[in-house]
Protein backbone atom coordinates (compact mmCIF):
# COMPACT_ATOMS: atom_id res chain seq x y z
CA UNK A 1 0.00 0.00 0.00
CA UNK A 2 1.26 3.47 -0.86
CA UNK A 3 1.92 5.74 2.09
CA UNK A 4 0.18 9.03 1.93
CA UNK A 5 -3.01 10.88 2.63
CA UNK A 6 -6.25 9.62 1.07
CA UNK A 7 -7.95 12.22 -1.13
CA UNK A 8 -11.01 11.14 -3.13
CA UNK A 9 -9.86 7.54 -3.30
CA UNK A 10 -6.24 8.34 -4.35
CA UNK A 11 -3.11 8.78 -2.32
CA UNK A 12 -1.00 11.91 -2.43
CA UNK A 13 2.58 11.85 -1.13
CA UNK A 14 2.88 12.41 2.61
CA UNK A 15 3.40 16.13 3.32
CA UNK A 16 6.99 17.16 3.97
CA UNK A 17 7.97 16.87 7.62
CA UNK A 18 8.07 19.98 9.75
CA UNK A 19 10.95 22.35 9.11
CA UNK A 20 13.96 21.25 11.13
CA UNK A 21 15.92 24.11 12.68
CA UNK A 22 19.70 24.30 12.41
CA UNK A 23 22.35 26.61 13.84
CA UNK A 24 25.66 27.75 12.40
CA UNK A 25 28.74 29.62 13.59
CA UNK A 26 30.97 32.19 11.90
CA UNK A 27 34.20 31.40 13.78
CA UNK A 28 36.57 34.37 13.80
CA UNK A 29 39.74 35.62 15.44
CA UNK A 30 42.30 38.38 15.00
CA UNK A 31 45.91 37.59 14.08
CA UNK A 32 48.30 40.54 14.19
CA UNK A 33 45.31 42.87 13.97
CA UNK A 34 43.83 41.15 10.90
CA UNK A 35 40.41 39.48 10.98
CA UNK A 36 40.57 35.77 10.13
CA UNK A 37 37.58 33.49 9.49
CA UNK A 38 37.58 29.71 9.91
CA UNK A 39 35.93 27.86 7.04
CA UNK A 40 35.38 24.13 6.64
CA UNK A 41 34.49 21.96 3.68
CA UNK A 42 31.14 20.24 3.41
CA UNK A 43 31.24 16.45 3.70
CA UNK A 44 29.36 15.77 0.48
CA UNK A 45 30.51 18.30 -2.11
CA UNK A 46 33.71 19.57 -0.49
CA UNK A 47 32.63 23.22 -0.85
CA UNK A 48 33.71 25.84 1.65
CA UNK A 49 31.15 26.67 4.33
CA UNK A 50 30.76 27.43 8.02
CA UNK A 51 30.05 24.88 10.76
CA UNK A 52 26.33 24.09 11.18
CA UNK A 53 24.04 21.36 12.40
CA UNK A 54 20.67 20.41 13.78
CA UNK A 55 19.48 21.82 17.08
CA UNK A 56 18.84 18.80 19.29
CA UNK A 57 15.76 18.82 21.55
CA UNK A 58 16.52 20.61 24.79
CA UNK A 59 19.51 22.50 23.33
CA UNK A 60 19.72 26.13 22.34
CA UNK A 61 20.61 27.44 18.90
CA UNK A 62 23.62 29.30 20.33
CA UNK A 63 24.85 26.19 22.13
CA UNK A 64 24.44 24.17 18.94
CA UNK A 65 26.48 26.70 16.94
CA UNK A 66 29.25 26.42 19.54
CA UNK A 67 29.10 22.60 19.53
CA UNK A 68 29.16 22.34 15.73
CA UNK A 69 32.19 24.66 15.53
CA UNK A 70 34.00 22.41 18.01
CA UNK A 71 33.05 19.14 16.27
CA UNK A 72 33.40 20.22 12.64
CA UNK A 73 36.27 22.72 12.85
CA UNK A 74 38.00 22.03 16.16
CA UNK A 75 37.54 25.59 17.38
CA UNK A 76 36.38 26.73 20.81
CA UNK A 77 35.06 30.12 21.70
CA UNK A 78 32.28 32.36 22.86
CA UNK A 79 29.04 32.99 20.98
CA UNK A 80 28.47 36.73 20.76
CA UNK A 81 24.89 37.90 21.12
CA UNK A 82 21.83 37.06 19.11
CA UNK A 83 21.91 35.53 15.62
CA UNK A 84 23.34 37.85 12.96
CA UNK A 85 20.70 36.47 10.61
CA UNK A 86 19.00 33.45 9.12
CA UNK A 87 19.15 31.64 5.81
CA UNK A 88 17.31 28.73 4.27
CA UNK A 89 18.51 25.54 2.65
CA UNK A 90 16.66 22.61 1.10
CA UNK A 91 17.92 19.05 1.45
CA UNK A 92 16.01 16.00 0.23
CA UNK A 93 12.94 18.17 -0.32
CA UNK A 94 12.91 19.50 3.23
CA UNK A 95 13.38 23.20 3.95
CA UNK A 96 15.62 24.09 6.89
CA UNK A 97 16.08 27.48 8.50
CA UNK A 98 19.57 28.12 9.84
CA UNK A 99 20.30 30.66 12.61
CA UNK A 100 23.83 32.09 12.27
CA UNK A 101 25.91 33.26 15.24
CA UNK A 102 29.28 34.95 15.58
CA UNK A 103 31.78 32.83 17.50
CA UNK A 104 34.90 34.58 18.76
CA UNK A 105 37.51 31.80 18.78
CA UNK A 106 39.67 31.44 21.87
CA UNK A 107 41.35 28.11 21.10
CA UNK A 108 41.96 25.91 18.04
CA UNK A 109 42.55 22.18 18.45
CA UNK A 110 45.35 20.48 16.50
CA UNK A 111 43.12 17.38 16.31
CA UNK A 112 39.32 17.35 16.33
CA UNK A 113 36.33 15.07 15.88
CA UNK A 114 35.68 15.54 12.14
CA UNK A 115 39.22 16.21 10.93
CA UNK A 116 39.16 13.12 8.69
CA UNK A 117 35.89 14.24 7.08
CA UNK A 118 36.54 17.94 6.41
CA UNK A 119 39.25 20.45 5.67
CA UNK A 120 39.65 23.49 7.88
CA UNK A 121 41.16 26.75 6.68
CA UNK A 122 41.73 30.13 8.31
CA UNK A 123 41.31 32.85 5.68
CA UNK A 124 40.97 36.62 5.52
CA UNK A 125 37.48 38.10 5.58
CA UNK A 126 37.81 38.99 1.88
CA UNK A 127 38.84 35.46 0.91
CA UNK A 128 36.00 33.99 3.00
CA UNK A 129 33.49 36.29 1.27
CA UNK A 130 34.74 35.12 -2.14
CA UNK A 131 34.71 31.43 -1.16
CA UNK A 132 31.13 31.68 0.14
CA UNK A 133 29.78 33.80 -2.75
CA UNK A 134 26.73 32.23 -4.38
CA UNK A 135 26.09 29.97 -1.39
CA UNK A 136 22.90 30.33 0.70
CA UNK A 137 24.92 31.63 3.65
CA UNK A 138 26.63 34.46 1.69
CA UNK A 139 24.29 37.33 2.59
CA UNK A 140 24.15 36.47 6.29
CA UNK A 141 27.92 36.02 6.31
CA UNK A 142 28.45 39.53 4.96
CA UNK A 143 26.07 40.87 7.63
CA UNK A 144 28.14 39.03 10.26
CA UNK A 145 31.32 40.69 8.99
CA UNK A 146 29.65 44.09 9.30
CA UNK A 147 28.66 43.31 12.88
CA UNK A 148 32.22 42.21 13.77
CA UNK A 149 33.52 45.52 12.40
CA UNK A 150 31.27 47.60 14.68
C-alpha positions as CSV (number, residue, x, y, z in Angstrom):
1,X,0.0,0.0,0.0
2,X,1.3,3.5,-0.9
3,X,1.9,5.7,2.1
4,X,0.2,9.0,1.9
5,X,-3.0,10.9,2.6
6,X,-6.3,9.6,1.1
7,X,-8.0,12.2,-1.1
8,X,-11.0,11.1,-3.1
9,X,-9.9,7.5,-3.3
10,X,-6.2,8.3,-4.4
11,X,-3.1,8.8,-2.3
12,X,-1.0,11.9,-2.4
13,X,2.6,11.8,-1.1
14,X,2.9,12.4,2.6
15,X,3.4,16.1,3.3
16,X,7.0,17.2,4.0
17,X,8.0,16.9,7.6
18,X,8.1,20.0,9.8
19,X,10.9,22.3,9.1
20,X,14.0,21.3,11.1
21,X,15.9,24.1,12.7
22,X,19.7,24.3,12.4
23,X,22.3,26.6,13.8
24,X,25.7,27.8,12.4
25,X,28.7,29.6,13.6
26,X,31.0,32.2,11.9
27,X,34.2,31.4,13.8
28,X,36.6,34.4,13.8
29,X,39.7,35.6,15.4
30,X,42.3,38.4,15.0
31,X,45.9,37.6,14.1
32,X,48.3,40.5,14.2
33,X,45.3,42.9,14.0
34,X,43.8,41.1,10.9
35,X,40.4,39.5,11.0
36,X,40.6,35.8,10.1
37,X,37.6,33.5,9.5
38,X,37.6,29.7,9.9
39,X,35.9,27.9,7.0
40,X,35.4,24.1,6.6
41,X,34.5,22.0,3.7
42,X,31.1,20.2,3.4
43,X,31.2,16.5,3.7
44,X,29.4,15.8,0.5
45,X,30.5,18.3,-2.1
46,X,33.7,19.6,-0.5
47,X,32.6,23.2,-0.9
48,X,33.7,25.8,1.6
49,X,31.2,26.7,4.3
50,X,30.8,27.4,8.0
51,X,30.0,24.9,10.8
52,X,26.3,24.1,11.2
53,X,24.0,21.4,12.4
54,X,20.7,20.4,13.8
55,X,19.5,21.8,17.1
56,X,18.8,18.8,19.3
57,X,15.8,18.8,21.5
58,X,16.5,20.6,24.8
59,X,19.5,22.5,23.3
60,X,19.7,26.1,22.3
61,X,20.6,27.4,18.9
62,X,23.6,29.3,20.3
63,X,24.8,26.2,22.1
64,X,24.4,24.2,18.9
65,X,26.5,26.7,16.9
66,X,29.2,26.4,19.5
67,X,29.1,22.6,19.5
68,X,29.2,22.3,15.7
69,X,32.2,24.7,15.5
70,X,34.0,22.4,18.0
71,X,33.1,19.1,16.3
72,X,33.4,20.2,12.6
73,X,36.3,22.7,12.9
74,X,38.0,22.0,16.2
75,X,37.5,25.6,17.4
76,X,36.4,26.7,20.8
77,X,35.1,30.1,21.7
78,X,32.3,32.4,22.9
79,X,29.0,33.0,21.0
80,X,28.5,36.7,20.8
81,X,24.9,37.9,21.1
82,X,21.8,37.1,19.1
83,X,21.9,35.5,15.6
84,X,23.3,37.8,13.0
85,X,20.7,36.5,10.6
86,X,19.0,33.5,9.1
87,X,19.1,31.6,5.8
88,X,17.3,28.7,4.3
89,X,18.5,25.5,2.6
90,X,16.7,22.6,1.1
91,X,17.9,19.1,1.4
92,X,16.0,16.0,0.2
93,X,12.9,18.2,-0.3
94,X,12.9,19.5,3.2
95,X,13.4,23.2,4.0
96,X,15.6,24.1,6.9
97,X,16.1,27.5,8.5
98,X,19.6,28.1,9.8
99,X,20.3,30.7,12.6
100,X,23.8,32.1,12.3
101,X,25.9,33.3,15.2
102,X,29.3,34.9,15.6
103,X,31.8,32.8,17.5
104,X,34.9,34.6,18.8
105,X,37.5,31.8,18.8
106,X,39.7,31.4,21.9
107,X,41.3,28.1,21.1
108,X,42.0,25.9,18.0
109,X,42.6,22.2,18.5
110,X,45.3,20.5,16.5
111,X,43.1,17.4,16.3
112,X,39.3,17.4,16.3
113,X,36.3,15.1,15.9
114,X,35.7,15.5,12.1
115,X,39.2,16.2,10.9
116,X,39.2,13.1,8.7
117,X,35.9,14.2,7.1
118,X,36.5,17.9,6.4
119,X,39.3,20.5,5.7
120,X,39.6,23.5,7.9
121,X,41.2,26.8,6.7
122,X,41.7,30.1,8.3
123,X,41.3,32.9,5.7
124,X,41.0,36.6,5.5
125,X,37.5,38.1,5.6
126,X,37.8,39.0,1.9
127,X,38.8,35.5,0.9
128,X,36.0,34.0,3.0
129,X,33.5,36.3,1.3
130,X,34.7,35.1,-2.1
131,X,34.7,31.4,-1.2
132,X,31.1,31.7,0.1
133,X,29.8,33.8,-2.8
134,X,26.7,32.2,-4.4
135,X,26.1,30.0,-1.4
136,X,22.9,30.3,0.7
137,X,24.9,31.6,3.7
138,X,26.6,34.5,1.7
139,X,24.3,37.3,2.6
140,X,24.2,36.5,6.3
141,X,27.9,36.0,6.3
142,X,28.4,39.5,5.0
143,X,26.1,40.9,7.6
144,X,28.1,39.0,10.3
145,X,31.3,40.7,9.0
146,X,29.6,44.1,9.3
147,X,28.7,43.3,12.9
148,X,32.2,42.2,13.8
149,X,33.5,45.5,12.4
150,X,31.3,47.6,14.7
